[in-house]
Amino acid sequence: MKNNRSITIENDFLSTHQLSKASPAANSLFWKMWNACKNIAEEALKTDFIQGIKTATLDPVKYGGFNVSDAYYCFKGAQDYLSAANRASHPTLAAFLLKKHNSYLTYNQTFPTTWHVKDATGIVPTTVCEQYSDFETQVAANEAPIYSLITMLPCEYLWAWLGSELSPPTEGNLYADWITGNDYPDGAYTMGNFIENYRKENPIDESKALQLYTQAMTYEYENFKVATTQS
């Protein structure tokens, strides 16, 4: 089952917005940004948290702590992407941002029953998680909405890439659902293809895009890194 932290791409959505979930072209901005930050992704793969998921040796307490801290990010993120969607004039861009908002709403509904957390107010996130959340809030509030989509990409694609790198899970792996649930690049690929269509008629500052993407990727890596070192 796909992790509902990521957006779901239905055929109707592809048809309505004339998009593709195939891998973006090799010279696309999607791959330019990913390749520029591939070293950060590799460091994320090497973290004790991700390697612990691969080998099923991750302390379940650390896994739980990561998810509760992540809940803070997701509760906050739902509002951030709604804010960005409300500022977007391009219908497909607004639709993507609303999809991310709705994916977080769906995911957030699992926290009260799974982790007994109902909202962000009672959570003490890691410092990195709080900084990451504040960063996305600032982008959603102050930058053109296309940059919220670009800032979203590391979260959307890195987790899919990690899932693919860890697949298939070993038999009996306690974290098999995390691995298989995240091995889903369709949403990220579709966003990458949309960005190429969008920038044919709308300006995107590639330098700014890479700066924001790199910062988000760095926060993703640091979130995994501190998951096994902070309580």
N, C-alpha and C positions, 0 to 999 in steps of 0.2 A: 504493500500500500504506500502511495506517495505521501511524503511528509506534507501536511497542510500548512506548514510554515511557508512553503513555496506557492507560487501562483499556479493554478491549473489552466491549461490552454485547451479549450474545446474547439472542435471543428467549426462550430458556428461562429466562434470568435475569429478564427482564421479567415473564414469566408467573408464575414461582415467587414473586416478591416483589411482584407486583401494581404494577408501576411503568411509567412512560412515558418515552420518550426524546424526546418533543416539547419544544419550548422551554417553560420554566416560565412560570407566569402573571406578568403584568406587575408585580403587587404582591407577588411572592414575595421572600423573603429573598435568594435567588440574585441577582435583578436589583437589589435595594436595595443590596447590597454592591458589585456590579459598577459600578453607576452612580455610587456614592460614590467609586470608585477609577478611573473611566474616564480621568481625566486622567493617571494613572500609566501606564495601558495605552497611551495616546497617546504618552507620552514614550518608552516602550519601542519603539513602532513607529518613532519618529524616530531611534533609535540608529544609529550607523554600522554596527553588526553586522547589524541587521535590514534596513536599507536596502542594505547590501552584498549580502545574500542576494537581495533583490528585483532588484537591477541586475546580479547576478553579478560584482560587483567586489570582493567580500570576499576578503581575503588568505587562501588556503587554510591557511596556517600559523596564523592567528588562529582560523579555524574549528576546526582540529584542537585547538588549545590550549583553546578553550571546551569542546569535547566531552570532553577528558581531565579538565578541572576538574569538568565536570558528572558525570563518572563517579564522582567522590568523593561527590557529593551523592546519586547513585542507589544506590551501594553502601550508604551509611549509611541512606538512606531505606527500603530494603527491610526492614531490621531495625526501624526506627521504626514502620512500619505494621504489622508483625507484632506488635510490642509493644502497639500500640493495639488491634489486633483481639483479642488475647488478653484485654484488659481490658473488651471490649464485651459487654454482656449482651443487647442487642437483636440478633436474628439477621440482619436486613438490614444494619444498620450494620457488624456484624462481617464480613459477606460483602463489602461495599464495601471495607473496609480490607484484607481478604485479597486482593481483586482488585488493589488497588494494590500490595500486597506482591509478588504474582505477576507483575504487569506489569514491576516493577523487576527481578525475578529474570530474566525473559525478556530484557529489555533488557541487563542486566548480562552475560549470556552472550555478547553480541556484542563486548564490549570486548577480550577476549584476542585475537581474530582480527582485529578492525578496527583497534584502537589499541595492541595488544600490552600491555595492562594487565590484570592478573588480579584485583586487589582494591584497596581504598582505601589500603593501607599504604604503597605506593610513590608515591602521588600527592601533589603539592604544589598544593593548590587555591588559587584566589584567596581573599583575605581575606573578601570578600563571600560567596563560596560556602561557606566554612567557617562563617561566622556564620549563614547560612541553614540549613545542616545542623544546627547546634547548636540553633537556634531550634525546628526541627521535632522534634528529639529531646526537648527540654524539654516541648513541647506533648504529645507522645505519652506521656511518662512521668508528667506531672503534671496534665493537664487531663482532663476527661471526654472519652471517645472521640469524641463528636460534634464536638468542636472540632478533632480531627485531620482529620476529613472536611472541615470548613470551611476549615482551613488548607491543605488539598490543592487546593481549588478554583481559586485563582489559577494554579497550575501546570497544572491540567487544562484550564481554559478560556482563559487568556491565550494559550497556544500555539495553540489552535484558532482563536481570533480573529485572531491574527497570520497564521496560514496563510490564512484567508479573505480578509484584507486584501491579501495578496500574490498571491492567485490571480486569474487563471491565470498560471503562470510563463511567462516569455518563452521562445521556442523556443531550445533549446540551453543554457538556464541550468544551470550546474553544480550549483546548489542546488535544482533542481526537486523532487527527492524530499523535501527538507525542507519545502518549501511544501505540496505535495500530501499528504504524510504527516501533517502537523499539522492539516490542514483537516478536523477531525473533532470536532464538539461533542457527540456522543451521550453520551459518558461524563459530561461535565460537566452536561448537561441532566438526565440521569437522576438524578444526585446532587442537583441542585437540587430536583427533584420529590420525591425521598425526604425531603429536609430539611423540606419543607412538610408531608408526611404525619407525619413524626416529631414535629414541634413541636405537633401537635394534641393529643398526649398526654404529651409530655415537655418540660420547660422548656429553653429556649435563651435565654441572656442575649444579646440582640441587640447591646448595647454591646460586650461581650467578643468576640462573633463578628466584629463589624466591626473591632475593634482587631487581632485576630489575622489576619484576612483582609487588612487594609491592610498589616500588617507583611510578610506573605508576598508580596503584590503588589509592595511596594517592593523586596524582595530580588530578585524576578524581574527587575524593571527594572534594578536595579543590576548584576545578573549580566550582562545584555546590554551595559550601558554600559561596564563595565570590560573586556569581552572584546577590545576593540580598543586598549585603552590599557595593559594589563598583559601582561607576557610570562610 
